[in-house]
């Protein structure tokens, strides 16, 4: 019996998380790959356990959303052996619930990493929001400093430029004339 692959760290799973309809989600094909099952197997398990997946746990993509994703990531075009149905998008809770209904050792192990990936992304987004707020505050605070610095530089340039009038040298010079 072959050993199951070692679970991927949360950092690797973060790359599968995308934002759709204002929610962070993982598409069914990516989630199936993480859990080590086929997309059909994952969707079959979800279909058999619909009561465990309310609307806020997963949703089906629209044609427009799917077309946008196809243009952003390398997926097969419709009619070329690709998907026949629109993909499902699983929120954090839906992804964990999917691990529960699959009930395989790999799905259970990877469920922990999926949770960590969503938490890591949440922390990252919160820190970037705080950073953006701080930058806005600094910009407002130092907005008028640009004008002051420009006037100081102009004054310094005026002091360093030699005068255009010819100045007489220092010391005694006899006019011989």
C-alpha positions as CSV (number, residue, x, y, z in Angstrom):
1,X,0.0,0.0,0.0
2,X,1.4,3.4,-1.0
3,X,2.0,6.0,1.6
4,X,-0.2,9.1,1.3
5,X,1.5,12.2,0.2
6,X,2.6,14.5,3.0
7,X,0.3,17.5,3.5
8,X,1.1,20.7,1.9
9,X,1.8,23.7,4.1
10,X,-0.8,26.4,4.5
11,X,1.3,28.7,2.3
12,X,0.8,26.4,-0.7
13,X,-2.9,26.2,-0.1
14,X,-3.3,30.0,0.0
15,X,-2.6,30.2,-3.7
16,X,-5.8,28.3,-4.4
17,X,-8.0,30.8,-2.5
18,X,-9.7,33.4,-4.6
19,X,-12.2,36.1,-3.9
20,X,-15.7,35.7,-5.5
21,X,-18.8,37.7,-4.5
22,X,-16.8,39.3,-1.7
23,X,-15.9,35.9,-0.1
24,X,-12.7,34.0,0.0
25,X,-13.3,30.6,-1.7
26,X,-11.6,27.5,-3.1
27,X,-13.0,26.0,-6.3
28,X,-14.1,22.4,-6.3
29,X,-11.3,21.2,-8.6
30,X,-8.6,22.8,-6.4
31,X,-10.2,21.5,-3.2
32,X,-10.4,18.0,-4.7
33,X,-6.7,18.1,-5.6
34,X,-5.9,19.3,-2.1
35,X,-7.9,16.4,-0.6
36,X,-6.5,13.9,-3.0
37,X,-9.8,12.9,-4.7
38,X,-11.3,13.6,-8.1
39,X,-13.5,16.6,-8.6
40,X,-16.4,14.2,-9.4
41,X,-15.9,12.3,-6.2
42,X,-15.9,15.5,-4.2
43,X,-19.0,16.8,-5.9
44,X,-20.7,13.4,-5.5
45,X,-20.0,13.4,-1.7
46,X,-21.3,17.0,-1.4
47,X,-24.5,16.1,-3.4
48,X,-25.1,13.1,-1.1
49,X,-24.9,15.4,2.0
50,X,-26.6,18.6,0.8
51,X,-28.0,19.2,4.3
52,X,-24.5,19.9,5.5
53,X,-23.8,22.6,2.9
54,X,-26.1,25.6,3.3
55,X,-25.8,28.5,0.9
56,X,-23.1,30.3,2.9
57,X,-20.8,27.2,2.7
58,X,-20.8,26.9,-1.1
59,X,-22.3,28.3,-4.3
60,X,-22.2,27.5,-8.0
61,X,-20.4,30.0,-10.2
62,X,-22.3,31.9,-12.8
63,X,-21.3,31.8,-16.5
64,X,-19.7,35.2,-16.2
65,X,-17.7,34.3,-13.1
66,X,-16.5,31.1,-14.8
67,X,-15.5,32.9,-18.0
68,X,-13.6,35.5,-15.9
69,X,-11.7,32.7,-14.1
70,X,-10.9,30.9,-17.4
71,X,-9.3,34.0,-18.7
72,X,-7.3,34.5,-15.4
73,X,-6.1,30.9,-14.9
74,X,-5.1,28.2,-17.4
75,X,-8.2,26.0,-17.7
76,X,-9.6,24.2,-20.7
77,X,-12.0,25.9,-22.9
78,X,-15.6,24.6,-23.0
79,X,-16.2,21.9,-25.6
80,X,-12.6,20.7,-25.5
81,X,-12.9,17.9,-22.9
82,X,-13.2,20.3,-20.0
83,X,-16.0,20.7,-17.4
84,X,-19.6,20.1,-18.4
85,X,-21.0,21.9,-15.4
86,X,-20.1,25.2,-13.7
87,X,-17.8,24.7,-10.8
88,X,-18.7,25.0,-7.1
89,X,-17.0,27.6,-4.9
90,X,-16.4,26.5,-1.3
91,X,-16.1,29.0,1.5
92,X,-13.9,28.3,4.5
93,X,-16.7,26.5,6.3
94,X,-17.7,24.6,3.2
95,X,-14.1,23.4,2.6
96,X,-13.9,22.0,6.1
97,X,-17.3,20.4,5.7
98,X,-16.1,18.8,2.5
99,X,-13.3,17.2,4.4
100,X,-15.8,15.8,6.9
101,X,-18.0,14.2,4.2
102,X,-15.1,12.7,2.3
103,X,-13.8,11.1,5.5
104,X,-10.5,10.0,4.0
105,X,-7.3,10.2,6.0
106,X,-5.8,12.7,3.6
107,X,-8.9,14.9,3.6
108,X,-8.9,14.9,7.4
109,X,-5.2,15.8,7.5
110,X,-5.5,18.5,4.8
111,X,-8.6,20.0,6.5
112,X,-6.3,21.4,9.1
113,X,-4.1,23.0,6.5
114,X,-7.0,24.5,4.7
115,X,-8.2,26.1,7.9
116,X,-4.7,27.5,8.5
117,X,-4.5,28.8,4.9
118,X,-7.8,30.7,5.4
119,X,-6.6,32.1,8.7
120,X,-3.3,33.1,7.3
121,X,-5.0,34.9,4.4
122,X,-7.3,36.7,6.9
123,X,-4.3,37.9,9.0
124,X,-2.5,39.0,5.8
125,X,-5.5,41.0,4.6
126,X,-6.0,42.6,8.0
127,X,-2.4,43.7,8.2
128,X,-2.5,45.1,4.7
129,X,-5.7,47.0,5.5
130,X,-4.0,48.4,8.6
131,X,-0.9,49.4,6.5
132,X,-3.1,51.1,3.9
133,X,-4.9,53.1,6.7
134,X,-1.5,54.1,8.2
135,X,-0.2,55.3,4.7
136,X,-3.4,57.4,4.2
137,X,-2.8,58.9,7.6
138,X,0.8,59.8,6.9
139,X,-0.1,61.2,3.5
140,X,-2.7,63.5,5.1
141,X,-0.2,64.5,7.9
142,X,2.7,65.3,5.6
143,X,0.8,66.6,2.6
144,X,2.0,70.2,3.0
145,X,5.6,69.2,3.6
146,X,6.2,68.8,-0.1
147,X,5.7,72.5,-0.7
148,X,8.0,73.4,2.2
149,X,10.7,71.0,0.9
150,X,10.4,72.5,-2.6
151,X,10.9,76.0,-1.3
152,X,13.9,75.0,0.8
153,X,15.5,73.3,-2.2
154,X,14.9,76.4,-4.3
155,X,16.6,78.6,-1.6
156,X,19.6,76.2,-1.5
157,X,20.0,76.3,-5.3
158,X,20.0,80.1,-5.2
159,X,22.7,80.1,-2.6
160,X,24.9,77.6,-4.5
161,X,24.7,79.3,-7.9
162,X,27.5,81.8,-8.4
163,X,26.4,85.3,-8.9
164,X,26.3,86.5,-12.5
165,X,28.0,89.9,-11.7
166,X,31.9,89.7,-11.8
167,X,33.1,90.2,-8.3
168,X,36.4,91.8,-7.4
169,X,38.9,89.5,-5.8
170,X,39.9,89.7,-2.2
171,X,43.0,91.7,-1.4
172,X,44.9,94.7,-2.7
173,X,45.2,95.1,-6.4
174,X,47.0,98.1,-8.0
175,X,45.3,99.5,-11.0
176,X,47.9,100.0,-13.6
177,X,46.5,101.8,-16.3
